[in-house]
Amino acid sequence: MAQASPTNGHAAHAQANDSHAIEHAMKKLFDKPEAPLKVAPVSVEGEFAVAGWLQDKRGGRALLQKRHGQWVITVCAGDGLKQVDTLVQTGMSPEVAKRLAAKVAAQEARLSADVLKRFASFEGMLRVDGDAAHGHGHGHGHGAAERKQHKH
């Protein structure tokens, strides 16, 4: 009978902590009483993560990066954040991008077609300066210079 190694238990605990920290960071920026933000699933690979989000009838995915011990949003997009080449273009290595894309696919395989359709509804790619994003209070899709065809 195989035993789980302490490393696996530690990794699962770290993943849960990262997922909670990511959800908290996103809600701090975008959650509103009249439009609660739902964050799930969260896939983490090292210093990078992809989180699906739903708010009102909208949805999408956020790419986050751990900077100075804090998770910050760097890109909001739709299906592009499931693709290895798109993830590589954001600055991660091809190896990390492949592992993260595989985790996203595995997590999202359990979701309904409706949720996946809402994630895909975020058109284009919105670069976010995660450090400057704190406190802007606008919600998804507002005020980005590098926005490409973003519609809800």
C-alpha positions in Angstrom: 0.0 0.0 0.0 1.5 3.3 -1.1 1.6 6.2 1.2 1.2 9.8 0.2 4.5 11.6 0.6 4.7 14.7 2.9 5.7 16.6 -0.2 2.3 15.9 -1.9 0.5 17.0 1.2 2.5 20.2 1.4 1.8 20.8 -2.3 -1.9 20.4 -1.8 -1.9 22.7 1.2 0.1 25.3 -0.8 -2.3 25.0 -3.7 -5.3 25.6 -1.4 -3.6 28.6 0.1 -2.7 30.0 -3.3 -6.3 29.5 -4.5 -7.7 31.3 -1.5 -5.2 34.2 -1.9 -6.1 34.5 -5.6 -9.8 34.5 -5.0 -9.3 37.1 -2.2 -7.2 39.3 -4.5 -9.7 39.2 -7.4 -12.7 39.8 -5.1 -10.9 42.8 -3.5 -10.7 44.4 -6.9 -14.0 43.4 -8.6 -16.5 42.1 -6.1 -19.6 44.4 -5.6 -22.6 43.9 -3.5 -24.9 44.2 -6.5 -22.6 42.0 -8.7 -20.7 39.4 -6.6 -17.7 37.9 -8.3 -17.3 34.1 -8.4 -13.8 32.8 -8.8 -13.3 29.2 -9.8 -11.5 27.1 -10.8 -8.0 28.2 -9.9 -5.1 26.4 -11.5 -1.6 27.2 -10.1 1.8 26.4 -11.6 4.7 27.9 -9.7 4.4 31.7 -9.8 1.6 31.7 -12.4 -2.1 30.9 -12.1 -5.2 31.0 -14.3 -8.5 31.7 -12.6 -12.0 31.5 -14.1 -14.4 34.2 -13.1 -18.1 34.9 -13.4 -19.9 38.2 -12.6 -23.5 38.9 -13.5 -23.9 37.5 -17.0 -20.2 38.0 -17.8 -17.2 35.7 -17.4 -13.6 35.2 -18.4 -10.3 34.0 -17.2 -7.5 35.9 -15.4 -3.8 35.2 -15.5 -2.1 36.0 -12.3 1.5 36.1 -11.2 3.0 36.0 -7.8 5.0 39.2 -7.2 6.7 40.0 -3.9 4.6 37.2 -2.3 1.3 38.6 -3.5 -0.9 37.4 -6.4 -1.6 40.1 -9.0 -3.7 40.0 -12.2 -1.6 40.5 -15.3 -4.0 39.6 -18.1 -7.8 39.1 -18.5 -9.0 37.0 -21.5 -11.2 34.3 -22.6 -10.2 31.0 -24.2 -6.7 32.3 -25.0 -5.6 31.6 -21.5 -6.1 27.9 -22.1 -3.5 27.9 -25.0 0.2 27.2 -24.4 1.4 29.7 -27.0 -0.7 32.5 -25.5 0.6 31.7 -22.0 4.2 31.8 -23.4 3.5 35.2 -24.9 2.7 36.5 -21.4 6.3 35.7 -20.3 6.3 32.2 -18.9 8.5 29.4 -20.1 7.1 26.9 -22.6 7.4 24.1 -19.9 5.5 26.1 -17.3 2.9 27.1 -19.9 2.3 23.5 -20.9 1.9 22.4 -17.3 -0.5 25.3 -16.5 -2.6 24.7 -19.7 -2.9 21.1 -18.7 -4.1 22.0 -15.2 -6.6 24.5 -16.6 -8.0 21.8 -19.0 -8.3 19.3 -16.2 -10.0 21.7 -13.8 -12.4 23.0 -16.5 -13.3 19.5 -17.8 -15.7 19.2 -14.8 -17.6 22.5 -15.6 -20.9 22.9 -17.4 -21.1 24.0 -21.0 -22.8 27.2 -19.8 -19.9 28.1 -17.5 -17.3 27.4 -20.2 -19.3 29.5 -22.7 -19.3 32.4 -20.2 -15.5 32.0 -19.7 -15.1 32.1 -23.5 -17.3 35.3 -23.8 -14.4 37.6 -22.8 -13.2 38.7 -26.2 -9.6 39.7 -26.8 -6.9 40.1 -24.2 -6.8 42.8 -21.6 -3.3 43.5 -20.1 -3.5 44.6 -16.5 -0.7 46.1 -14.5 -1.4 44.1 -11.4 0.4 46.6 -9.1 -1.6 49.6 -10.5 -4.9 47.7 -10.6 -5.3 47.8 -6.8 -7.9 50.3 -5.9 -9.1 51.3 -9.4 -12.5 49.9 -8.6 -13.8 49.7 -12.1 -14.6 46.0 -12.5 -13.6 43.9 -15.5 -13.1 45.4 -18.8 -12.8 49.1 -18.0 -10.0 51.5 -18.8 -7.2 49.5 -20.4 -5.0 51.0 -23.0 -4.1 47.6 -24.5 -7.6 46.3 -24.8 -8.4 44.4 -28.0 -12.1 44.1 -28.9 -13.5 43.5 -25.5 -17.2 42.9 -25.3 -19.5 41.3 -22.8 
